[in-house]
Amino acid sequence: MENPFELILEKLERIEIAIQKLNAPPQNDGEILLSRLETAKLLKINLTSLWKHTKSGKLKSYGIGNRVFYKKDEVLKSLTRIN
């Protein structure tokens, strides 16, 4: 029969590994959704400018319920190079 303390240690190690997997950042940056405020901060603009860019079609927004989100990779791709 195994030592009960060894069993507890094994289970704790498995729990620790599971928690680390849950806390790991997502591997696909394309699916990171940003809120309106996070998007405005990323672009260093105010919410009114963000709304104008969305309305003009420069940025594409996604909705879940009454909340608005932007895909991070699409926001970064929407930036145009000057010069």
C-alpha positions in Angstrom: 0.0 0.0 0.0 1.3 3.4 -0.9 2.1 6.1 1.6 -0.9 8.5 1.9 1.4 11.5 1.9 2.8 10.4 -1.5 -0.7 10.2 -2.9 -1.5 13.6 -1.6 1.7 15.0 -3.2 0.9 13.4 -6.5 -2.6 14.9 -6.5 -1.3 18.3 -5.6 1.3 18.2 -8.4 -1.5 17.3 -10.9 -3.7 20.2 -9.6 -0.7 22.6 -9.9 -0.2 21.5 -13.5 -3.9 22.0 -14.3 -3.8 25.4 -12.7 -0.8 26.4 -14.8 -2.5 25.3 -18.0 -5.6 27.4 -17.1 -3.4 30.5 -16.4 -1.3 30.1 -19.5 -2.0 32.9 -22.1 -4.0 31.9 -25.2 -1.8 30.7 -28.0 -3.9 32.3 -30.7 -3.6 36.1 -30.5 -6.2 36.5 -33.3 -9.0 35.4 -31.0 -8.2 37.9 -28.2 -11.2 40.1 -27.8 -10.7 43.7 -26.6 -13.4 45.8 -25.0 -14.1 49.3 -26.4 -12.0 50.9 -23.6 -9.1 48.4 -24.1 -9.2 49.1 -27.8 -9.2 52.8 -27.3 -6.3 52.6 -24.9 -4.3 50.4 -27.4 -4.8 52.9 -30.1 -4.4 55.9 -27.8 -7.6 57.5 -28.9 -10.8 58.4 -27.1 -14.1 56.4 -27.3 -15.7 58.9 -29.6 -12.8 58.5 -32.1 -13.1 54.7 -31.8 -16.9 55.0 -32.5 -16.1 57.1 -35.6 -13.6 54.6 -36.9 -16.0 51.8 -36.4 -18.9 53.6 -38.1 -16.7 54.5 -41.1 -15.7 50.9 -41.5 -12.0 51.3 -40.6 -12.5 49.0 -37.6 -14.8 46.0 -37.4 -16.6 45.4 -34.1 -18.3 42.3 -32.8 -21.2 42.1 -30.4 -22.1 39.7 -27.6 -25.4 40.7 -26.1 -25.2 44.5 -25.7 -21.4 44.5 -25.4 -19.0 45.5 -28.2 -15.6 43.9 -28.8 -12.8 44.2 -31.3 -10.4 41.4 -32.4 -6.9 42.5 -31.4 -5.2 41.2 -34.6 -7.8 43.1 -36.7 -7.2 46.3 -34.8 -3.5 46.0 -35.3 -3.9 45.2 -39.0 -6.1 48.2 -39.5 -3.2 50.5 -38.7 -1.7 52.0 -41.9 1.9 52.9 -42.4 2.8 56.6 -43.0 5.5 57.3 -45.6 
